[in-house]
Amino acid sequence: MKNLRKLVSLFLVVAAGLFMLNSCNKDDVAAEEVISKTTVSDYISMINSFSLSTVEEITSSNDGLKSATLVDCLSVTIHENEDGEFWPRNWTLDYGTENCECFLGNNKRGKINVSISDWWKNEGSFKEITFEDFYMNDNKMEGVKTTLNTGLNERGNLTFTKKVTDAKLTYPDESVITWVCEKFSEQVEGGATLLFADDVWAVTGSGSGINLDEKSYTMEITTALVYKNGCFYPLSGIMEISTEGEDLKVINYGDGECDNIVTVSVGNVTETVEL
């Protein structure tokens, strides 16, 4: 992710330089783009941080219904109901007080609390995720993520409405980026099995927030993002980010490969970026 920030920052500097050559009367705008704190990687980091794929897998699979200790520094505890009933279920995922290196080198510490009203595949099942002094890559995460099972659509596929509210990442230098969103997920593959690994999801929706420069931004998925379990980033899809006073940013995740390559277009300039 650090490499991505460097690449995108360089990309914005080059774009700003070309802009200055084309219009000497807009030096102030060009200079503002060069010194902007917020890069495309910050937006992607915000979105990926709240995807919480590990949490979703643990609390959605049969194996996740038992307390367990995973990868040395992650412990998972299920809190039993006083009345002895199986549902609702409540989990605590504890990464400890020191950074725990997880998937793709992401470092986590602190706790994530999860509650779910019913098995995730049952219509009406409602899941809520909150954070307790939780950090990802030394950025403090706050907010609430909810998932509602909205039943089968006309194609017979499971659908979900996912919302993130009051979310923010606080960086080590105390700068903050905020985020709210509503997304709609459809299980387009894997619904016929109980396996988690063969699930494929198509996701649409939008969000908004305030970036590190205290400017408002909006995000819209213009072509459905396709996620496959086991791949950290979407296989394909297009997302647009509109930021106050800046050119539209278009992020294209590709054509179906499970990789970490995207193209980022700003104005007339397109750059291939490795996440």
Backbone as CSV, one residue per row, in Angstrom:
resi,resn,N_x,N_y,N_z,CA_x,CA_y,CA_z,C_x,C_y,C_z
1,MET,0.834,-1.203,0.000,0.000,0.000,0.000,0.874,1.261,0.000
2,LYS,2.060,1.193,0.710,2.954,2.347,0.688,3.434,2.620,-0.720
3,ASN,3.755,1.524,-1.483,4.189,1.709,-2.868,3.102,2.352,-3.699
4,LEU,1.843,1.967,-3.443,0.729,2.559,-4.191,0.656,4.049,-3.948
5,ARG,0.795,4.473,-2.676,0.717,5.906,-2.378,1.812,6.676,-3.096
6,LYS,3.039,6.071,-3.149,4.138,6.748,-3.844,3.846,6.864,-5.337
7,LEU,3.349,5.754,-5.929,3.070,5.764,-7.361,1.995,6.773,-7.710
8,VAL,0.918,6.769,-6.930,-0.184,7.674,-7.240,0.209,9.122,-6.998
9,SER,1.017,9.357,-5.956,1.487,10.718,-5.703,2.318,11.216,-6.883
10,LEU,3.227,10.338,-7.395,4.034,10.709,-8.559,3.138,10.965,-9.759
11,PHE,2.131,10.133,-9.919,1.176,10.287,-11.024,0.490,11.640,-10.970
12,LEU,0.069,12.060,-9.787,-0.601,13.352,-9.648,0.351,14.513,-9.915
13,VAL,1.620,14.355,-9.511,2.605,15.411,-9.776,2.815,15.581,-11.270
14,VAL,2.949,14.445,-12.000,3.126,14.515,-13.454,1.915,15.155,-14.109
15,ALA,0.718,14.731,-13.663,-0.509,15.300,-14.229,-0.571,16.796,-13.983
16,ALA,-0.178,17.209,-12.777,-0.198,18.630,-12.450,0.794,19.409,-13.316
17,GLY,1.974,18.773,-13.593,2.968,19.431,-14.425,2.456,19.671,-15.832
18,LEU,1.773,18.670,-16.398,1.190,18.834,-17.732,0.124,19.913,-17.732
19,PHE,-0.631,19.981,-16.661,-1.689,20.987,-16.555,-1.091,22.393,-16.547
20,MET,0.030,22.566,-15.857,0.677,23.883,-15.773,1.202,24.314,-17.138
21,LEU,1.716,23.348,-17.922,2.221,23.692,-19.244,1.096,24.181,-20.147
22,ASN,-0.094,23.604,-19.981,-1.233,23.958,-20.828,-1.889,25.263,-20.422
23,SER,-1.741,25.678,-19.167,-2.423,26.885,-18.710,-1.606,27.583,-17.635
24,CYS,-0.850,28.583,-18.014,-0.013,29.294,-17.058,-0.834,30.144,-16.112
25,ASN,-2.098,30.370,-16.418,-2.936,31.209,-15.570,-3.587,30.454,-14.438
26,LYS,-3.296,29.149,-14.322,-3.939,28.343,-13.286,-2.908,27.719,-12.362
27,ASP,-1.871,28.492,-12.055,-0.803,27.984,-11.208,-1.300,27.578,-9.835
28,ASP,-2.261,28.335,-9.284,-2.750,28.044,-7.944,-3.435,26.681,-7.898
29,VAL,-4.223,26.361,-8.929,-4.911,25.078,-8.966,-3.912,23.940,-9.074
30,ALA,-2.925,24.097,-9.958,-1.926,23.061,-10.149,-1.148,22.826,-8.872
31,ALA,-0.763,23.905,-8.197,-0.015,23.775,-6.955,-0.827,23.051,-5.906
32,GLU,-2.137,23.310,-5.863,-3.006,22.651,-4.889,-3.038,21.148,-5.122
33,GLU,-3.060,20.722,-6.416,-3.071,19.299,-6.722,-1.778,18.627,-6.282
34,VAL,-0.640,19.324,-6.433,0.643,18.745,-6.078,0.737,18.507,-4.577
35,ILE,0.234,19.431,-3.751,0.415,19.317,-2.311,-0.770,18.623,-1.627
36,SER,-1.759,18.164,-2.380,-2.900,17.477,-1.789,-2.448,16.268,-0.989
37,LYS,-2.944,16.158,0.242,-2.603,15.018,1.093,-3.239,13.731,0.593
38,THR,-4.445,13.825,0.063,-5.243,12.637,-0.233,-4.926,12.096,-1.614
39,THR,-4.493,10.844,-1.685,-4.227,10.179,-2.949,-5.303,9.114,-3.194
40,VAL,-5.286,8.546,-4.387,-6.230,7.472,-4.706,-6.079,6.319,-3.722
41,SER,-4.846,6.055,-3.279,-4.618,4.953,-2.346,-5.350,5.164,-1.023
42,ASP,-5.526,6.423,-0.621,-6.257,6.683,0.620,-7.720,6.286,0.492
43,TYR,-8.311,6.584,-0.650,-9.703,6.194,-0.882,-9.836,4.666,-0.938
44,ILE,-8.928,4.003,-1.666,-8.974,2.553,-1.768,-8.743,1.916,-0.406
45,SER,-7.816,2.471,0.366,-7.546,1.948,1.705,-8.781,2.031,2.585
46,MET,-9.503,3.160,2.505,-10.727,3.318,3.285,-11.745,2.232,2.920
47,ILE,-11.965,2.048,1.626,-12.962,1.076,1.176,-12.562,-0.342,1.545
48,ASN,-11.288,-0.704,1.308,-10.835,-2.057,1.612,-10.832,-2.342,3.105
49,SER,-10.497,-1.331,3.909,-10.449,-1.536,5.356,-11.797,-1.993,5.885
50,PHE,-12.875,-1.435,5.345,-14.200,-1.764,5.842,-14.850,-2.928,5.086
51,SER,-14.091,-3.565,4.178,-14.596,-4.796,3.558,-14.601,-5.938,4.564
52,LEU,-13.564,-6.008,5.408,-13.522,-6.942,6.546,-13.760,-8.384,6.109
53,SER,-13.034,-8.842,5.083,-13.264,-10.176,4.527,-12.994,-11.286,5.543
54,THR,-11.963,-11.128,6.379,-11.658,-12.147,7.386,-12.787,-12.272,8.393
55,VAL,-13.317,-11.130,8.830,-14.428,-11.145,9.773,-15.637,-11.826,9.159
56,GLU,-15.933,-11.491,7.903,-17.090,-12.076,7.236,-16.943,-13.590,7.118
57,GLU,-15.747,-14.052,6.780,-15.546,-15.493,6.608,-15.699,-16.231,7.939
58,ILE,-15.090,-15.713,8.986,-15.146,-16.384,10.291,-16.569,-16.485,10.809
59,THR,-17.349,-15.418,10.620,-18.694,-15.392,11.205,-19.768,-15.914,10.255
60,SER,-19.369,-16.370,9.063,-20.336,-16.890,8.105,-20.182,-18.384,7.840
61,SER,-19.033,-18.957,8.175,-18.798,-20.371,7.893,-19.146,-21.220,9.107
62,ASN,-19.348,-22.498,8.864,-19.662,-23.407,9.955,-18.534,-23.470,10.973
63,ASP,-17.282,-23.444,10.496,-16.140,-23.489,11.407,-16.097,-22.267,12.311
64,GLY,-16.663,-21.157,11.832,-16.628,-19.924,12.609,-17.613,-19.899,13.752
65,LEU,-18.400,-20.944,13.893,-19.391,-20.966,14.967,-18.823,-21.507,16.273
66,LYS,-17.523,-21.734,16.306,-16.877,-22.186,17.530,-15.743,-21.233,17.880
67,SER,-15.482,-21.058,19.178,-14.353,-20.241,19.579,-13.070,-20.899,19.084
68,ALA,-12.105,-20.082,18.685,-10.883,-20.638,18.112,-9.746,-19.650,18.254
69,THR,-8.519,-20.134,18.106,-7.348,-19.277,18.038,-6.738,-19.444,16.659
70,LEU,-6.537,-18.336,15.933,-6.069,-18.374,14.562,-4.803,-17.546,14.412
71,VAL,-3.889,-18.025,13.563,-2.635,-17.348,13.216,-1.959,-16.669,14.401
72,ASP,-1.750,-17.407,15.459,-0.998,-16.982,16.627,-1.592,-15.765,17.343
73,CYS,-1.716,-14.644,16.613,-2.073,-13.395,17.290,-3.548,-13.040,17.179
74,LEU,-4.377,-13.886,16.570,-5.810,-13.628,16.496,-6.561,-14.690,17.275
75,SER,-7.339,-14.265,18.259,-8.201,-15.194,18.974,-9.651,-14.813,18.723
76,VAL,-10.491,-15.832,18.533,-11.907,-15.632,18.250,-12.722,-16.255,19.377
77,THR,-13.589,-15.465,19.990,-14.416,-15.946,21.090,-15.881,-15.739,20.768
78,ILE,-16.688,-16.776,21.001,-18.134,-16.652,20.870,-18.728,-16.557,22.271
79,HIS,-19.569,-15.572,22.462,-20.198,-15.361,23.759,-21.527,-16.109,23.792
80,GLU,-21.632,-17.069,24.683,-22.830,-17.895,24.770,-24.003,-17.091,25.314
81,ASN,-25.187,-17.406,24.820,-26.398,-16.752,25.305,-26.797,-17.310,26.668
82,GLU,-27.278,-16.453,27.556,-27.678,-16.886,28.885,-28.844,-17.861,28.851
83,ASP,-29.713,-17.752,27.846,-30.873,-18.643,27.771,-30.557,-19.950,27.055
84,GLY,-29.298,-20.119,26.610,-28.890,-21.351,25.959,-29.245,-21.438,24.490
85,GLU,-29.938,-20.439,23.947,-30.302,-20.446,22.539,-29.077,-20.193,21.660
86,PHE,-29.103,-20.803,20.452,-27.959,-20.651,19.551,-27.893,-19.249,18.957
87,TRP,-29.049,-18.709,18.544,-29.121,-17.368,17.967,-29.826,-16.436,18.935
88,PRO,-29.448,-15.174,18.958,-28.382,-14.517,18.181,-26.992,-14.934,18.678
89,ARG,-25.978,-14.682,17.847,-24.588,-15.015,18.187,-23.766,-13.737,18.258
90,ASN,-22.787,-13.747,19.167,-21.892,-12.596,19.329,-20.447,-13.079,19.377
91,TRP,-19.613,-12.469,18.580,-18.197,-12.805,18.507,-17.337,-11.624,18.962
92,THR,-16.154,-11.937,19.491,-15.088,-10.950,19.657,-13.842,-11.482,18.967
93,LEU,-13.333,-10.716,18.003,-12.075,-11.051,17.348,-11.003,-10.146,17.942
94,ASP,-10.029,-10.749,18.605,-9.011,-9.995,19.337,-7.652,-10.221,18.690
95,TYR,-7.092,-9.128,18.132,-5.774,-9.198,17.501,-4.646,-8.824,18.460
96,GLY,-4.985,-8.574,19.720,-3.963,-8.224,20.702,-3.664,-6.741,20.723
97,THR,-2.702,-6.367,21.542,-2.366,-4.957,21.727,-1.167,-4.518,20.894
98,GLU,-0.512,-5.464,20.226,0.604,-5.146,19.340,0.252,-5.576,17.924
99,ASN,0.882,-4.965,16.947,0.553,-5.263,15.557,0.685,-6.747,15.246
100,CYS,-0.363,-7.279,14.614,-0.416,-8.676,14.185,-0.387,-8.690,12.658
101,GLU,0.646,-9.302,12.064,0.750,-9.324,10.609,-0.219,-10.348,10.041
102,CYS,-1.109,-9.891,9.158,-2.159,-10.735,8.608,-2.017,-10.828,7.090
103,PHE,-3.111,-11.156,6.417,-3.126,-11.387,4.980,-2.533,-10.213,4.220
104,LEU,-1.639,-10.504,3.269,-0.973,-9.515,2.414,-0.168,-8.494,3.206
105,GLY,0.290,-8.895,4.398,1.152,-8.032,5.189,0.453,-6.921,5.930
106,ASN,-0.891,-6.924,5.960,-1.616,-5.908,6.724,-1.454,-6.160,8.217
107,ASN,-1.166,-5.103,8.969,-0.986,-5.199,10.406,-2.247,-4.743,11.137
108,LYS,-2.686,-5.560,12.103,-3.904,-5.240,12.851,-3.648,-5.383,14.339
109,ARG,-4.359,-4.570,15.122,-4.368,-4.726,16.577,-5.682,-4.181,17.119
110,GLY,-6.079,-4.664,18.284,-7.346,-4.254,18.863,-8.419,-5.304,18.653
111,LYS,-9.673,-4.926,18.880,-10.777,-5.881,18.855,-11.862,-5.464,17.859
112,ILE,-12.510,-6.487,17.290,-13.689,-6.301,16.448,-14.825,-7.105,17.068
113,ASN,-15.959,-6.448,17.279,-17.119,-7.111,17.868,-18.185,-7.327,16.798
114,VAL,-18.743,-8.535,16.761,-19.718,-8.915,15.743,-20.951,-9.511,16.409
115,SER,-22.119,-9.078,15.979,-23.372,-9.707,16.413,-24.195,-10.045,15.181
116,ILE,-24.870,-11.188,15.208,-25.697,-11.606,14.079,-26.963,-12.261,14.625
117,SER,-28.097,-11.912,14.027,-29.384,-12.347,14.558,-29.744,-13.771,14.161
118,ASP,-29.215,-14.237,13.021,-29.591,-15.549,12.495,-28.533,-15.974,11.494
119,TRP,-28.581,-17.243,11.052,-27.627,-17.716,10.052,-27.663,-16.791,8.849
120,TRP,-26.486,-16.441,8.334,-26.363,-15.393,7.336,-27.152,-15.665,6.060
121,LYS,-27.449,-16.943,5.735,-28.180,-17.254,4.507,-29.700,-17.163,4.676
122,ASN,-30.172,-16.951,5.895,-31.613,-16.834,6.116,-32.070,-15.407,5.870
123,GLU,-33.141,-15.243,5.118,-33.658,-13.910,4.827,-33.985,-13.175,6.126
124,GLY,-33.573,-11.928,6.202,-33.794,-11.118,7.388,-32.655,-11.160,8.385
125,SER,-31.685,-12.059,8.166,-30.526,-12.108,9.062,-29.818,-10.754,9.059
126,PHE,-29.476,-10.279,10.258,-28.882,-8.937,10.390,-27.587,-9.038,11.175
127,LYS,-26.505,-8.515,10.596,-25.187,-8.545,11.231,-24.708,-7.116,11.493
128,GLU,-24.106,-6.913,12.658,-23.533,-5.612,13.006,-22.096,-5.803,13.468
129,ILE,-21.195,-4.966,12.943,-19.771,-5.026,13.278,-19.338,-3.679,13.836
130,THR,-18.690,-3.694,14.999,-18.151,-2.475,15.608,-16.686,-2.707,15.992
131,PHE,-16.004,-1.624,16.350,-14.568,-1.679,16.604,-14.249,-1.174,18.011
132,GLU,-13.270,-1.813,18.615,-12.860,-1.460,19.973,-11.354,-1.217,19.994
133,ASP,-10.976,0.059,19.965,-9.560,0.434,19.949,-8.815,-0.379,18.886
134,PHE,-9.379,-0.389,17.667,-8.865,-1.233,16.587,-8.067,-0.409,15.580
135,TYR,-6.917,-0.961,15.152,-6.034,-0.300,14.196,-5.694,-1.254,13.064
136,MET,-5.671,-0.715,11.839,-5.189,-1.451,10.679,-4.088,-0.637,10.025
137,ASN,-2.903,-1.235,9.942,-1.719,-0.536,9.428,-1.512,0.790,10.152
138,ASP,-1.710,0.762,11.481,-1.522,1.899,12.389,-2.537,3.010,12.185
139,ASN,-3.572,2.771,11.374,-4.668,3.724,11.223,-5.840,3.262,12.078
140,LYS,-6.323,4.124,12.951,-7.423,3.741,13.826,-8.735,3.713,13.056
141,MET,-9.482,2.603,13.186,-10.748,2.433,12.497,-11.898,2.606,13.477
142,GLU,-12.883,3.407,13.081,-14.095,3.586,13.865,-15.288,3.538,12.926
143,GLY,-16.452,3.193,13.490,-17.662,3.153,12.683,-18.464,1.896,12.929
144,VAL,-19.558,1.767,12.195,-20.449,0.609,12.311,-20.737,0.083,10.909
145,LYS,-20.586,-1.240,10.730,-20.948,-1.872,9.467,-22.096,-2.835,9.728
146,THR,-23.143,-2.734,8.924,-24.279,-3.641,9.054,-24.543,-4.348,7.732
147,THR,-25.052,-5.571,7.840,-25.397,-6.377,6.668,-26.768,-6.991,6.883
148,LEU,-27.679,-6.760,5.943,-29.031,-7.305,6.009,-29.262,-8.240,4.831
149,ASN,-29.668,-9.485,5.120,-30.027,-10.435,4.072,-31.401,-10.050,3.539
150,THR,-31.455,-9.648,2.275,-32.710,-9.198,1.670,-33.363,-10.263,0.794
151,GLY,-32.927,-11.518,0.955,-33.589,-12.626,0.290,-33.117,-12.874,-1.135
152,LEU,-33.864,-13.693,-1.859,-33.530,-14.063,-3.230,-34.111,-13.052,-4.209
153,ASN,-33.336,-12.733,-5.241,-33.856,-11.843,-6.283,-34.534,-12.661,-7.380
154,GLU,-34.911,-11.999,-8.473,-35.635,-12.670,-9.549,-34.793,-13.737,-10.244
155,ARG,-33.471,-13.693,-10.076,-32.590,-14.712,-10.658,-32.335,-15.864,-9.686
156,GLY,-32.925,-15.775,-8.506,-32.742,-16.818,-7.505,-31.442,-16.693,-6.737
157,ASN,-30.800,-15.519,-6.791,-29.537,-15.299,-6.096,-29.759,-14.561,-4.780
158,LEU,-28.965,-14.933,-3.775,-29.015,-14.227,-2.498,-28.584,-12.779,-2.667
159,THR,-29.251,-11.867,-1.955,-28.899,-10.449,-2.016,-28.756,-9.881,-0.605
160,PHE,-27.928,-8.865,-0.493,-27.661,-8.237,0.797,-27.544,-6.723,0.631
161,THR,-27.971,-5.998,1.645,-27.720,-4.566,1.724,-26.692,-4.339,2.826
162,LYS,-25.584,-3.691,2.473,-24.513,-3.440,3.428,-24.325,-1.934,3.593
163,LYS,-24.276,-1.495,4.842,-24.102,-0.076,5.134,-22.915,0.131,6.079
164,VAL,-22.195,1.214,5.841,-21.148,1.655,6.759,-21.505,3.067,7.200
165,THR,-21.601,3.286,8.513,-21.975,4.600,9.042,-20.941,5.078,10.057
166,ASP,-20.814,6.411,10.135,-19.916,7.048,11.117,-18.495,6.494,11.056
167,ALA,-18.057,6.109,9.851,-16.737,5.499,9.718,-15.659,6.555,9.534
168,LYS,-14.509,6.269,10.111,-13.354,7.131,9.857,-12.070,6.370,10.123
169,LEU,-11.034,6.759,9.373,-9.673,6.305,9.614,-8.880,7.482,10.145
170,THR,-8.242,7.295,11.282,-7.373,8.324,11.843,-5.935,7.870,11.678
171,TYR,-5.156,8.632,10.920,-3.774,8.286,10.626,-2.879,8.625,11.827
172,PRO,-1.653,8.069,11.859,-0.743,8.360,12.974,-0.469,9.843,13.182
173,ASP,-0.556,10.661,12.104,-0.327,12.103,12.255,-1.603,12.853,12.648
174,GLU,-2.673,12.078,13.020,-3.960,12.621,13.482,-4.835,13.157,12.345
175,SER,-4.405,13.059,11.092,-5.292,13.432,9.991,-6.374,12.366,9.845
176,VAL,-7.535,12.769,9.326,-8.718,11.905,9.343,-9.386,11.883,7.971
177,ILE,-9.846,10.700,7.557,-10.707,10.561,6.391,-11.963,9.829,6.848
178,THR,-13.142,10.332,6.432,-14.399,9.740,6.891,-15.127,9.067,5.731
179,TRP,-16.161,8.272,6.070,-16.779,7.419,5.056,-18.143,6.951,5.515
180,VAL,-19.138,7.071,4.661,-20.431,6.405,4.828,-20.779,5.802,3.467
181,CYS,-21.470,4.661,3.459,-21.824,4.070,2.175,-23.000,3.125,2.320
182,GLU,-23.629,2.856,1.200,-24.654,1.826,1.101,-24.362,1.028,-0.157
183,LYS,-24.185,-0.285,0.012,-23.861,-1.152,-1.117,-24.862,-2.297,-1.187
184,PHE,-24.990,-2.834,-2.394,-25.929,-3.915,-2.639,-25.155,-5.080,-3.255
185,SER,-25.172,-6.230,-2.575,-24.393,-7.398,-2.999,-25.305,-8.507,-3.489
186,GLU,-24.915,-9.142,-4.588,-25.627,-10.296,-5.131,-24.642,-11.449,-5.264
187,GLN,-25.014,-12.605,-4.715,-24.167,-13.787,-4.837,-24.400,-14.416,-6.207
188,VAL,-23.455,-14.199,-7.125,-23.658,-14.638,-8.513,-23.095,-16.031,-8.780
189,GLU,-22.239,-16.530,-7.883,-21.728,-17.897,-7.987,-21.551,-18.464,-6.580
190,GLY,-21.668,-19.782,-6.464,-21.408,-20.454,-5.193,-22.622,-20.641,-4.300
191,GLY,-23.768,-20.162,-4.729,-24.953,-20.256,-3.888,-25.466,-21.666,-3.699
192,ALA,-25.095,-22.579,-4.598,-25.609,-23.946,-4.528,-24.828,-24.819,-3.550
193,THR,-23.713,-24.309,-3.012,-22.906,-25.101,-2.086,-22.805,-24.386,-0.748
194,LEU,-22.339,-25.128,0.264,-22.091,-24.540,1.581,-20.653,-24.055,1.723
195,LEU,-19.866,-24.211,0.651,-18.479,-23.773,0.682,-18.403,-22.253,0.634
196,PHE,-17.433,-21.703,1.343,-17.215,-20.262,1.314,-16.281,-19.881,0.171
197,ALA,-15.379,-20.814,-0.200,-14.313,-20.491,-1.143,-14.809,-20.269,-2.564
198,ASP,-15.989,-20.817,-2.933,-16.431,-20.685,-4.319,-17.443,-19.556,-4.508
199,ASP,-17.634,-18.726,-3.496,-18.593,-17.625,-3.599,-18.039,-16.482,-4.439
200,VAL,-18.887,-15.942,-5.315,-18.551,-14.767,-6.117,-19.685,-13.768,-5.956
201,TRP,-19.318,-12.494,-5.766,-20.300,-11.447,-5.476,-20.182,-10.304,-6.470
202,ALA,-21.326,-9.763,-6.876,-21.370,-8.539,-7.674,-21.906,-7.429,-6.776
203,VAL,-21.171,-6.335,-6.697,-21.483,-5.273,-5.730,-21.681,-3.943,-6.446
204,THR,-22.768,-3.266,-6.126,-23.030,-1.910,-6.616,-23.264,-1.007,-5.409
205,GLY,-23.361,0.303,-5.656,-23.648,1.216,-4.556,-22.818,2.481,-4.629
206,SER,-22.885,3.265,-3.570,-22.194,4.562,-3.534,-21.880,4.937,-2.100
207,GLY,-21.042,5.960,-1.953,-20.662,6.444,-0.633,-20.141,7.863,-0.711
208,SER,-19.800,8.411,0.449,-19.296,9.784,0.496,-18.551,9.999,1.803
209,GLY,-17.866,11.126,1.889,-17.144,11.449,3.113,-16.338,12.723,2.977
210,ILE,-15.448,12.938,3.943,-14.524,14.068,3.950,-13.108,13.497,3.925
211,ASN,-12.277,13.981,2.992,-10.950,13.401,2.853,-9.923,14.061,3.772
212,LEU,-8.660,13.701,3.605,-7.592,14.190,4.478,-7.361,15.687,4.331
213,ASP,-7.803,16.261,3.214,-7.673,17.694,2.977,-8.927,18.455,3.409
214,GLU,-9.827,17.745,4.116,-11.086,18.321,4.605,-11.990,18.753,3.448
215,LYS,-11.884,18.032,2.326,-12.750,18.250,1.175,-13.760,17.111,1.081
216,SER,-14.968,17.418,0.660,-15.981,16.389,0.501,-15.718,15.597,-0.776
217,TYR,-16.060,14.313,-0.737,-15.923,13.466,-1.915,-17.103,12.493,-1.971
218,THR,-17.369,11.987,-3.172,-18.373,10.944,-3.359,-17.751,9.807,-4.157
219,MET,-18.236,8.605,-3.896,-17.790,7.419,-4.617,-19.009,6.730,-5.207
220,GLU,-18.913,6.321,-6.476,-20.001,5.583,-7.095,-19.438,4.422,-7.900
221,ILE,-20.020,3.235,-7.712,-19.646,2.071,-8.513,-20.470,2.133,-9.801
222,THR,-19.808,2.409,-10.914,-20.516,2.575,-12.184,-20.638,1.269,-12.963
223,THR,-19.721,0.356,-12.742,-19.821,-1.014,-13.253,-19.572,-1.940,-12.076
224,ALA,-20.482,-2.887,-11.845,-20.442,-3.710,-10.629,-19.043,-4.253,-10.343
225,LEU,-18.604,-4.111,-9.085,-17.354,-4.711,-8.645,-17.610,-6.187,-8.373
226,VAL,-16.780,-7.049,-8.952,-16.941,-8.488,-8.793,-15.873,-9.006,-7.842
227,TYR,-16.312,-9.572,-6.727,-15.414,-10.102,-5.703,-15.489,-11.625,-5.687
228,LYS,-14.335,-12.264,-5.527,-14.279,-13.704,-5.334,-13.552,-13.982,-4.038
229,ASN,-14.114,-14.856,-3.217,-13.462,-15.177,-1.957,-12.078,-15.753,-2.219
230,GLY,-11.102,-15.267,-1.472,-9.710,-15.639,-1.672,-8.921,-14.587,-2.426
231,CYS,-9.617,-13.630,-3.053,-8.951,-12.515,-3.737,-9.200,-11.242,-2.937
232,PHE,-8.140,-10.545,-2.570,-8.257,-9.386,-1.688,-8.935,-8.217,-2.394
233,TYR,-8.673,-8.058,-3.695,-9.239,-6.955,-4.461,-10.294,-7.480,-5.441
234,PRO,-11.188,-6.620,-5.927,-12.168,-7.059,-6.925,-11.496,-7.607,-8.184
235,LEU,-12.168,-8.580,-8.814,-11.661,-9.119,-10.068,-11.868,-8.131,-11.209
236,SER,-12.952,-7.373,-11.150,-13.290,-6.434,-12.210,-14.254,-5.394,-11.656
237,GLY,-14.589,-4.424,-12.508,-15.508,-3.370,-12.111,-14.864,-1.997,-12.163
238,ILE,-15.710,-0.968,-12.156,-15.235,0.410,-12.265,-15.871,1.262,-11.172
239,MET,-15.049,2.079,-10.554,-15.487,2.972,-9.489,-15.021,4.393,-9.802
240,GLU,-15.893,5.363,-9.588,-15.542,6.759,-9.818,-15.546,7.523,-8.503
241,ILE,-14.534,8.373,-8.334,-14.433,9.201,-7.131,-14.396,10.657,-7.550
242,SER,-15.363,11.414,-7.057,-15.454,12.843,-7.345,-15.132,13.617,-6.078
243,THR,-14.090,14.447,-6.147,-13.627,15.208,-4.991,-13.770,16.694,-5.260
244,GLU,-14.224,17.417,-4.278,-14.430,18.865,-4.377,-13.193,19.560,-4.922
245,GLY,-13.351,20.262,-6.057,-12.267,21.048,-6.622,-11.223,20.251,-7.374
246,GLU,-11.461,18.962,-7.624,-10.470,18.128,-8.304,-11.108,17.405,-9.495
247,ASP,-10.250,16.914,-10.393,-10.731,16.137,-11.524,-11.295,14.794,-11.056
248,LEU,-12.241,14.264,-11.816,-12.826,12.963,-11.539,-11.753,11.879,-11.634
249,LYS,-11.752,10.966,-10.661,-10.831,9.832,-10.662,-11.627,8.578,-11.010
250,VAL,-11.166,7.833,-12.019,-11.834,6.608,-12.453,-10.894,5.436,-12.195
251,ILE,-11.346,4.488,-11.389,-10.533,3.330,-11.004,-11.128,2.088,-11.649
252,ASN,-10.342,1.415,-12.482,-10.792,0.225,-13.205,-10.008,-0.979,-12.676
253,TYR,-10.740,-1.976,-12.141,-10.104,-3.138,-11.520,-9.753,-4.241,-12.515
254,GLY,-10.016,-4.052,-13.806,-9.574,-5.029,-14.794,-10.678,-5.909,-15.327
255,ASP,-10.263,-7.061,-15.882,-11.200,-7.896,-16.642,-11.352,-9.302,-16.086
256,GLY,-11.132,-9.502,-14.789,-11.422,-10.805,-14.197,-10.257,-11.524,-13.563
257,GLU,-9.063,-10.958,-13.603,-7.911,-11.602,-13.000,-7.877,-11.348,-11.489
258,CYS,-7.454,-12.374,-10.745,-7.275,-12.229,-9.293,-5.889,-11.650,-9.059
259,ASP,-5.779,-10.327,-9.140,-4.483,-9.674,-8.992,-4.664,-8.354,-8.249
260,ASN,-3.585,-7.613,-8.158,-3.609,-6.337,-7.441,-3.305,-5.168,-8.379
261,ILE,-3.749,-5.288,-9.636,-3.478,-4.270,-10.643,-4.758,-3.502,-10.965
262,VAL,-4.676,-2.174,-10.951,-5.792,-1.331,-11.379,-5.247,-0.269,-12.323
263,THR,-6.148,0.339,-13.093,-5.778,1.536,-13.843,-6.515,2.712,-13.234
264,VAL,-5.818,3.821,-13.109,-6.384,5.034,-12.530,-6.335,6.127,-13.583
265,SER,-7.491,6.690,-13.900,-7.564,7.761,-14.896,-7.969,9.054,-14.212
266,VAL,-7.189,10.111,-14.447,-7.493,11.455,-13.952,-7.376,12.397,-15.138
267,GLY,-8.506,12.986,-15.538,-8.480,13.810,-16.737,-8.162,12.950,-17.945
268,ASN,-7.162,13.354,-18.728,-6.776,12.612,-19.920,-5.589,11.688,-19.681
269,VAL,-5.175,11.525,-18.430,-4.010,10.727,-18.093,-4.445,9.445,-17.409
270,THR,-3.941,8.290,-17.884,-4.257,6.997,-17.287,-2.953,6.317,-16.877
271,GLU,-2.945,5.767,-15.671,-1.760,5.114,-15.126,-2.138,3.724,-14.630
272,THR,-1.291,2.723,-14.893,-1.461,1.388,-14.326,-0.774,1.353,-12.972
273,VAL,-1.492,0.914,-11.961,-0.987,0.964,-10.581,-1.039,-0.422,-9.952
274,GLU,0.024,-0.789,-9.273,0.069,-2.033,-8.496,-0.259,-1.704,-7.049
275,LEU,-1.313,-2.315,-6.530,-1.761,-2.016,-5.166,-0.849,-2.675,-4.133
